[in-house]
Amino acid sequence: MHAYDSLYIGGEWTRAGGDGVIDVVSPADEETIGAAPLASTADVDRAVTAARRALRTPEWAGLTPEQRAGVLERFADELEKNQADRAALTSKQNGMPIAVAIAAEGTAPPGLLRYYAALARATPLEERRPRLDGAGETVVRREPVGVVAAIVPWNFPQTLTAFKLAPALAAGCTVVLKPAPETTLDALELAAAAERAGLPAGVLNVVTGGADVGEYLVAHPGVNKVAFTGSTAAGRKIGEVCGRLVRPVTLELGGKSAAIVLDDADLTATVQGLATCSLLNTGQTCYLSTRILAPRSRYDEVVAAVAGLAGALTVGDPLDPDTHVGPLVSSRQRDRVESYIAAGKAEGGAVVTGGGRPDRDKGWFVQPTVFANVDNDATIAREEIFGPVLAVISYDDLDHAVALANASDYGLGGTIWTSDAEKGLDLARRVETGSIGVNFFDLDAGAPFGGVKSSGIGRELGPEGLSAYFQLKSIYLRGTSA
Ligand code: NAD
């Protein structure tokens, strides 16, 4: 049992203002595995105040980029000491298969801290430019944007926190983190690691709670920027608030990406790739290629191969290293996925594998499910399901495939499967999306990631991800008064 009785605010573990509690429940066996206090609005006020104060302290604001990079690296050292435990904690909370958790949640947070520490060292904070009119010079400064409200979902909780925290700290910002209630525990573990690493007080603060705590934080007058990952519905609300407040915001939202299988694709390799590119983390990953576009000439073959893949995956205990597919995060999420399976059937889709629950006594499992005969306009092809449900859709020629891929409200990821990588690259250029893979999909921490259309605004990762935490100031300089 991971039981917390306090929140991490201003460098101290302090009692929450109210007496609400968040119970964290294992999606695999429905047992309570931990609890944490629920933050009150007064706790959010304290966290934002602490973050504002830390923005000006010599212990943080007074650090050189080199010294700040050292802080990030000590934080990474701490996170590397308990990588396996942190990965297991994510699996216990959200049902992520442990092999995925080790690869992502275990390694990504310290890796990102090290990457952004190196970028902090390499990024000049001031640049002198001769004025265009020749009358003096201008000093262009990169200054930290200020207090960052970082709001993250439960699906890759530690990784998505690090997407925000690492560049924010590298830029000299301070952070108030609001994790999803389902994965509250790892955020408090992160705070404990920050404390052990000697992060100055107030640089990282954690407030717990659901959407209401998030809403209060987003609109807080002491916050300078919001970095959000989550659903498009919540992102729209947050974007509206930030628009009204003229507050910078990064929105990493949902997706309904396409896998375009070309007629020259090696189906065995394609299907092996789709196991991760379409079903990673039990389908609870934002960028997955869940619409599989197959050439009409090979449609039946592709349907059979994808169904063979999904039907052969091992569904089971997320802590078992052989498990490919774990439970969904909550009974609510399982209800949602099952309602999409029902909609798929009602709209004429044919279930070729799965469609029900595996034979288990406990836990919020659904079988990996593949639909054939799906129209691109069907509900299950338009809306993000966030579960292990794939739709195979046929296309006539490459122009048609691109048109289908682009006929989506979303534009986050995508994949192209072909034996001719250059042809794949040509096609990738035509897909309206923030990222796309040819014969695989794997985020590159050195390159920007984010969405177009309803998948979001702004980019994380890469040097672009650091720029989002700086604001620019121009100082017009003349040696003598004119
Ligand atoms: P969610 O939007 O319900 O919640 C995400 C976080 O926002 C949680 O911490 C929640 O408490 C908080 N929240 C919810 N409403 C809020 C509001 N109005 N104001 C402030 N905070 C609010 O999403 P979820 O169900 O936790 O996560 C699944 C969603 O996240 C999926 O749609 C998925 O595609 C998306 N996602 C996107 C990316 C990406 O990088 N684009 C990555 C992972 C997940």
Boltz pocket constraint, residues with backbone or C-beta under 6 A from the ligand:
constraints:
  - pocket:
      binder: B
      contacts: [[A, 151], [A, 152], [A, 153], [A, 154], [A, 155], [A, 156], [A, 160], [A, 178], [A, 179], [A, 180], [A, 181], [A, 209], [A, 210], [A, 211], [A, 212], [A, 213], [A, 214], [A, 215], [A, 216], [A, 218], [A, 229], [A, 230], [A, 231], [A, 232], [A, 234], [A, 235], [A, 237], [A, 238], [A, 251], [A, 252], [A, 253], [A, 254], [A, 255], [A, 285], [A, 286], [A, 384], [A, 386], [A, 412], [A, 451], [A, 455], [A, 456]]
      max_distance: 6.0
